[in-house]
Amino acid sequence: MIRFENICRDFQVGDETVHALRDVNQHIAKGEYASIMGPSGSGKSTLLNVLGLLDTPDSGHYWLDGRDVSQLSDDELAVTRQKVIGFVFQSFHLIQRMTALENVELPMVLAGVAASERRERARAMLSRTGLEDRMNHRPDQLSGGQRQRVAIARSIVMEPKVLLADEPTGNLDSQSGKEVLDILESLHEEGLTLILVTHDPVIGQRSHLHLRMRDGEISAQRKEEASAYAPAG
């Protein structure tokens, strides 16, 4: 599903070159559940941006769903993001003036899906995340956990193959966080490739593939080998 080959990404900060990703090589299989962990400045955000086609590596190759996306044009990247990747963010990124239903419909509006189909699919996704009775509420009328569930519904309404979740429980209380994580993991169990960035070692340990980052480099360990796994602080 995802394959990195010698991926590098540098940034110029004043007179200094920051090597955010250093010759990263990694494979994430279709239907895998992976967590990305590491200290601040380790390269997690840069890796997530490259995974999500929000940033382009300086060198190397990135294969997504069998296609080398490293050299695609901006328009081609936008179409691929729309069709293949869903995003869930720590801060929800919902539009405040829109209802939950309208927020979930938005990706389909941008994709040109007919209004009747948009409404039906958005309702189904909100029901899937347990928000049947909150469809016409705006974000400021919802709890943090409910807002994140709206965000999840929005992220899967275009039926992506990969879901990238960036600290999805970071702004939630423990119960709401558990509910959100249960939804994400149920989506994975249905076949979705799930990649989750987290600072929480307990959450990180739930994944099948642990990706640990430090100084732009990555090491990987699958769950059957996890007895030796020590999360970064």
TAWOPE-V207139 format. One record per residue. N is the residue number from 1. NEAR is the number of other C-alpha atoms within 8 Angstrom. Layout:
n->N near->NEAR
n->N near->NEAR
//
This chain:
n->1 near->10
n->2 near->13
n->3 near->11
n->4 near->13
n->5 near->11
n->6 near->11
n->7 near->16
n->8 near->14
n->9 near->13
n->10 near->10
n->11 near->8
n->12 near->8
n->13 near->7
n->14 near->5
n->15 near->5
n->16 near->6
n->17 near->9
n->18 near->8
n->19 near->11
n->20 near->13
n->21 near->15
n->22 near->11
n->23 near->10
n->24 near->13
n->25 near->10
n->26 near->9
n->27 near->8
n->28 near->9
n->29 near->8
n->30 near->8
n->31 near->9
n->32 near->13
n->33 near->12
n->34 near->13
n->35 near->15
n->36 near->14
n->37 near->16
n->38 near->13
n->39 near->10
n->40 near->6
n->41 near->7
n->42 near->12
n->43 near->14
n->44 near->13
n->45 near->6
n->46 near->11
n->47 near->9
n->48 near->9
n->49 near->10
n->50 near->11
n->51 near->7
n->52 near->11
n->53 near->9
n->54 near->7
n->55 near->8
n->56 near->8
n->57 near->10
n->58 near->8
n->59 near->8
n->60 near->12
n->61 near->11
n->62 near->12
n->63 near->13
n->64 near->10
n->65 near->6
n->66 near->7
n->67 near->6
n->68 near->9
n->69 near->10
n->70 near->10
n->71 near->5
n->72 near->8
n->73 near->6
n->74 near->6
n->75 near->7
n->76 near->8
n->77 near->11
n->78 near->8
n->79 near->8
n->80 near->9
n->81 near->11
n->82 near->12
n->83 near->9
n->84 near->10
n->85 near->13
n->86 near->14
n->87 near->11
n->88 near->14
n->89 near->11
n->90 near->11
n->91 near->5
n->92 near->9
n->93 near->6
n->94 near->8
n->95 near->7
n->96 near->8
n->97 near->6
n->98 near->10
n->99 near->12
n->100 near->13
n->101 near->13
n->102 near->8
n->103 near->12
n->104 near->15
n->105 near->14
n->106 near->9
n->107 near->11
n->108 near->11
n->109 near->11
n->110 near->7
n->111 near->7
n->112 near->6
n->113 near->9
n->114 near->7
n->115 near->7
n->116 near->6
n->117 near->8
n->118 near->12
n->119 near->10
n->120 near->8
n->121 near->10
n->122 near->14
n->123 near->11
n->124 near->8
n->125 near->12
n->126 near->16
n->127 near->9
n->128 near->8
n->129 near->11
n->130 near->7
n->131 near->12
n->132 near->8
n->133 near->5
n->134 near->8
n->135 near->11
n->136 near->8
n->137 near->9
n->138 near->11
n->139 near->14
n->140 near->6
n->141 near->6
n->142 near->11
n->143 near->8
n->144 near->9
n->145 near->12
n->146 near->9
n->147 near->12
n->148 near->12
n->149 near->13
n->150 near->14
n->151 near->14
n->152 near->11
n->153 near->14
n->154 near->15
n->155 near->13
n->156 near->11
n->157 near->14
n->158 near->11
n->159 near->7
n->160 near->14
n->161 near->9
n->162 near->11
n->163 near->15
n->164 near->14
n->165 near->13
n->166 near->11
n->167 near->11
n->168 near->15
n->169 near->12
n->170 near->7
n->171 near->8
n->172 near->10
n->173 near->7
n->174 near->6
n->175 near->7
n->176 near->11
n->177 near->13
n->178 near->9
n->179 near->9
n->180 near->13
n->181 near->10
n->182 near->8
n->183 near->9
n->184 near->9
n->185 near->9
n->186 near->8
n->187 near->9
n->188 near->13
n->189 near->7
n->190 near->6
n->191 near->7
n->192 near->14
n->193 near->13
n->194 near->15
n->195 near->13
n->196 near->14
n->197 near->12
n->198 near->13
n->199 near->9
n->200 near->6
n->201 near->9
n->202 near->6
n->203 near->8
n->204 near->14
n->205 near->10
n->206 near->6
n->207 near->11
n->208 near->11
n->209 near->12
n->210 near->15
n->211 near->12
n->212 near->12
n->213 near->15
n->214 near->11
n->215 near->10
n->216 near->12
n->217 near->12
n->218 near->10
n->219 near->7
n->220 near->9
n->221 near->10
n->222 near->9
n->223 near->10
n->224 near->5
n->225 near->8
n->226 near->8
n->227 near->5
n->228 near->5
n->229 near->7
n->230 near->4
n->231 near->8
n->232 near->7
n->233 near->4
//
